[in-house]
Amino acid sequence: MANVTTYKGITGNIRLIFTKWGIFIVIYTLIGVLYNTAPPHFPPLAFSAAALHSWVQYSISILLWPLSLWHPTFSVAKWPAGSTH
């Protein structure tokens, strides 16, 4: 068996950033923040239901930003040209 060193706490989190997966996660998150959100890139910090809703929407938009690149050929509201429906 190989000796595996495990790190806990903040040390483990910092070391994770400098792995292949850590760099991927950082780049993915930065693209999500900069590409899929409007300036100032952060929702308001008020303590209200509206602010909580904004933060939930913000988190979802960052995690699922690649879906913003998908443009379906047709949808229920828009049929292809030449269709009789």
N, C-alpha and C positions, 0 to 999 in steps of 0.2 A: 504494500500500500504506500502511496505517496503521502508525504507530509503536506497537509493543507493548512495554511494559516487563515484563520477567520478574524475579521475585524468587526467590532461592534461600535454602535453609536456614531458620532460625527466622523470618526476616522474611517469607518466603513463606507459612509456616504460619500466622503471626499474621494476615496480610492475608487469607488464605482464610477465617478465622472470620467476618470482617465482610462477606462477600459473601452473596448470597441462598442459595447452596448451602451455605455454611459455617454459616449460622444454622440452616438445615434440618437439617444433620448434627448440630449441637449439640443441638437440641431433640429429634431422633429418639433420640439416645443417652441424653439425660437421662430421657426417658419410659421407655426400655428399662431403665435402671438403677432408677428409682423405682417403675415399675409392675410389672415382671416379676421383681423380685428381692426377697427378704425382708431386713429389717434384720439385720445392719449393712450390707447391700448389697455387701459384698466377701467373696470366699472367703478362707480362711486363707493366710498367706504362708510356709508351711513348704516346705522343699525335699524333696518326696516325690512318689511317683507319684499318691497320692490328691489332693494339693494341685494337681498339674498337671491331673488329671482334672476337679477342681472349677473351675479357671480355664477349661478348654475348654468345659465346660457353661455357665459364666457368660457367656462370649463369645458362644456360640451363642444363649443366651436373650436377650441384649441385641440382637443383630443381627436376630433373627427374632421379636421381641415382637409384631408385629401378628398372627401366627398364633394367639396366645393368645386373641384376640377371636373366633375362628371356632369355632362349635359346630355340627358337622354334624347334619343331621336324623336320620340313622341311621348305624349302623356295623355291622360284622359281628357284634359281640356284642349289639347292641340293635336289634331289628327294630321297625318302626312298629306302633302299636296296630292290632289287627284283622288282623294278618298271620298266616298259617297256618304260616309257616316257623319 
